Amino acid sequence: MGAQWKAKHKDIAANAKGKLFGKLAKDIMLAARGGADPKDNAKLRMAVEAARKVSMPKDTLDRAIKKGAGLTGETVHFEQVIYEGFAPHRVPVMVEVLTDNTNRAASDMRVLFRKGQQGTPGSVSWDFDHLGLIEAEAATPDADADTAAIEAGAQDLVPADEDGIVLFLTDPTDLDLVSRALPAQGFTVLSAKLGYRPKNPIDPASLSAEQLEEVESFLTAMDDNDDVQHVYAGLAG
């Protein structure tokens, strides 16, 4: 989509799914601090919906909610940290980390950024917009993305890609409101989250195949780190 880097042609192996479940469980535990009932907790509702869409086992989901809400007697402490910098060939990146050990995470980031360049706070974030990002697909043949965006209250949209997925962009505070309004406009919401979208994305065509491979290798290594929740890169397409 250009807003978030995604590894392409990556096999969904059992260990990859387990890693995904781990990241989603962290999101759920963090959101559950605001209450264990998704009906009264918009952040938790969106985290639970994301987990259900990838078929997270119900017992795993329920355990994460209870743990995050403090209903199991366990102490859960995650700290959210944003790291900024550049992948190889000056591709800007924003890295969202959710960790129970900030020293370990900081050490890991220093190592991972060696093939690029780690920046100071604000060195890259100025070139990204912080937005609500909603991926949705038409549920009816006559569904119109532009009309849906206006009626649901989205700020903007990125037209459907080859898979028919439209990216609706919202103000961060309107994410839940818009995601709940889109179904009435003929769209099925596939994911809804806060994230970063580059203002001046680099065209991958401006990089050689070898350079692009180096960038993707760097981003894959970042994404594979257990403390990393999301990686956003300033690449178009």
C-alpha positions in Angstrom: 0.0 0.0 0.0 3.0 2.3 0.4 1.9 3.2 4.0 3.3 0.1 5.5 6.0 -2.2 4.2 4.9 -5.7 3.8 7.1 -8.7 3.0 5.9 -10.0 -0.4 5.8 -13.6 -1.5 6.5 -14.7 2.1 5.4 -18.3 3.0 2.9 -18.4 5.9 4.7 -21.1 7.9 3.7 -22.2 11.3 6.5 -20.2 13.0 5.5 -17.1 11.1 1.9 -17.5 12.2 3.0 -18.0 15.8 5.1 -14.8 15.6 2.0 -12.9 14.2 -0.1 -14.3 17.0 2.5 -13.1 19.5 2.4 -9.5 18.1 -1.4 -9.4 18.0 -1.5 -10.7 21.6 0.7 -7.8 22.7 -1.7 -5.4 21.0 -4.6 -7.0 22.7 -3.0 -6.9 26.2 -2.0 -3.3 25.7 -5.6 -2.4 24.6 -7.2 -4.4 27.4 -5.7 -2.0 30.0 -8.6 0.2 29.1 -11.1 -2.5 30.0 -11.8 -6.1 29.2 -15.1 -5.6 27.3 -14.6 -4.8 23.6 -18.0 -3.2 23.4 -16.8 -0.5 25.7 -13.2 -0.3 24.6 -12.7 0.7 20.9 -8.9 -0.1 20.9 -9.6 -3.6 22.2 -12.4 -4.1 19.8 -10.1 -3.4 16.8 -7.3 -5.5 18.2 -9.7 -8.4 18.7 -11.1 -8.1 15.2 -7.6 -8.1 13.8 -6.8 -11.3 15.7 -10.0 -13.0 14.6 -9.4 -12.2 11.0 -6.2 -14.3 11.1 -7.9 -17.1 13.1 -6.2 -16.6 16.4 -7.3 -19.5 18.7 -10.1 -18.3 21.0 -8.3 -19.4 24.2 -5.2 -17.5 23.1 -7.3 -14.4 22.5 -9.2 -14.7 25.8 -6.0 -15.2 27.7 -4.5 -12.1 26.3 -7.5 -10.0 27.2 -7.6 -11.3 30.8 -3.9 -10.9 31.2 -3.9 -7.3 29.8 -6.9 -6.4 32.0 -5.2 -7.7 35.1 -7.7 -10.5 35.6 -5.1 -13.3 35.9 -3.0 -11.8 38.7 0.0 -11.4 36.4 1.8 -8.1 35.9 2.0 -7.1 32.3 4.2 -4.2 31.5 4.8 -3.2 27.9 6.4 0.1 26.8 5.7 1.5 23.4 8.8 3.1 21.7 9.2 4.6 18.2 12.5 4.3 16.4 13.4 6.3 13.4 16.1 6.1 10.8 16.9 4.9 7.3 17.1 1.5 5.6 19.9 1.1 3.0 19.9 3.7 0.2 18.3 6.4 2.4 14.8 4.8 2.6 13.2 6.4 5.6 11.6 4.0 8.2 9.5 4.2 11.3 9.6 1.2 13.6 7.0 0.7 16.3 8.3 -1.4 19.2 6.3 -2.9 22.1 8.6 -4.3 24.7 8.9 -5.5 28.3 12.6 -4.7 28.2 13.6 -1.3 26.7 17.3 -1.9 27.2 17.1 -5.1 25.1 15.0 -3.4 22.5 17.4 -0.5 22.2 20.4 -2.8 21.8 18.5 -4.8 19.1 17.7 -1.6 17.2 21.3 -0.5 17.2 22.3 -3.8 15.7 19.5 -3.9 13.2 20.2 -0.3 12.0 23.8 -1.1 11.3 22.9 -1.8 7.7 21.1 1.4 7.5 21.3 4.5 9.8 19.5 5.0 13.1 18.2 8.5 13.5 17.2 10.7 16.5 13.6 11.4 17.4 12.1 13.7 14.8 14.8 13.0 12.2 12.3 11.0 10.0 8.8 11.3 11.5 8.4 14.8 9.9 8.2 13.0 6.6 5.3 10.7 7.7 1.7 11.4 8.5 0.2 9.6 11.6 -3.2 8.3 10.5 -5.9 5.8 10.9 -5.4 3.1 8.1 -8.4 1.0 7.1 -8.1 -1.7 4.5 -11.5 -2.7 3.1 -13.0 -4.4 0.1 -16.3 -3.9 -1.7 -19.0 -6.2 -0.4 -21.5 -5.2 -3.1 -21.0 -4.6 -6.9 -22.3 -1.0 -6.7 -20.1 0.0 -3.7 -18.3 3.3 -4.5 -15.1 4.0 -2.6 -15.3 7.8 -3.0 -18.9 8.0 -1.8 -18.1 5.6 1.1 -15.2 7.7 2.2 -17.3 10.8 2.3 -20.3 9.2 4.0 -18.2 7.3 6.6 -16.0 10.4 7.4 -12.6 9.3 6.0 -10.1 12.0 5.2 -8.9 10.4 1.9 -8.4 7.0 0.2 -6.0 5.1 -1.9 -7.9 3.4 -4.8 -8.3 -0.3 -4.9 -5.1 -2.3 -5.7 -5.0 -5.4 -7.9 -6.6 -7.4 -5.1 -9.5 -5.0 -4.8 -8.4 -3.6 -1.5 -9.1 0.1 -0.8 -7.1 2.0 1.8 -9.2 4.5 3.7 -7.3 7.2 5.6 -8.7 8.8 8.7 -7.8 11.2 11.5 -6.4 9.1 14.3 -9.4 9.9 16.5 -11.9 8.9 13.9 -10.5 5.4 13.2 -13.1 3.4 15.1 -16.0 5.6 13.9 -15.1 5.3 10.2 -14.3 1.5 10.4 -17.8 1.0 12.0 -19.5 3.2 9.3 -17.9 1.6 6.2 -20.0 -1.7 6.2 -23.2 0.4 5.8 -21.5 1.9 2.7 -21.0 -1.5 1.1 -17.4 -2.2 2.3 -16.0 -5.1 4.4 -13.3 -3.9 6.7 -10.2 -6.2 6.6 -8.0 -4.3 9.0 -8.1 -1.0 11.0 -5.2 0.5 12.9 -3.2 3.6 13.5 0.0 3.8 11.5 2.3 6.0 9.5 2.1 6.9 5.8 5.1 8.5 4.0 4.5 12.0 2.6 7.2 11.7 -0.1 7.6 8.0 -0.8 10.6 6.8 -2.9 9.7 5.0 -6.1 11.1 1.5 -6.0 11.8 1.8 -9.7 14.5 4.4 -8.8 16.5 1.6 -7.0 18.3 -1.2 -8.8 17.2 -4.8 -8.2 20.2 -5.3 -5.9 19.5 -2.2 -3.9 15.8 -3.1 -3.5 16.8 -6.5 -2.3 19.1 -4.9 0.3 16.2 -2.7 1.5 13.8 -5.6 1.7 16.3 -7.7 3.6 16.8 -4.9 6.1 13.0 -4.5 6.6 12.5 -8.3 6.9 15.1 -8.4 9.7 13.4 -5.6 11.5 9.9 -7.2 11.1 11.3 -10.5 12.4 12.4 -9.0 15.7 10.1 -10.1 18.6 9.7 -6.6 20.0 8.9 -5.0 16.7 5.1 -4.5 16.1 5.1 -2.6 12.8 7.6 -1.3 10.3 6.7 1.6 8.0 8.9 2.5 5.1 9.0 5.4 2.8 8.5 3.3 -0.4 5.7 3.8 -2.9 3.6 1.0 -4.3 
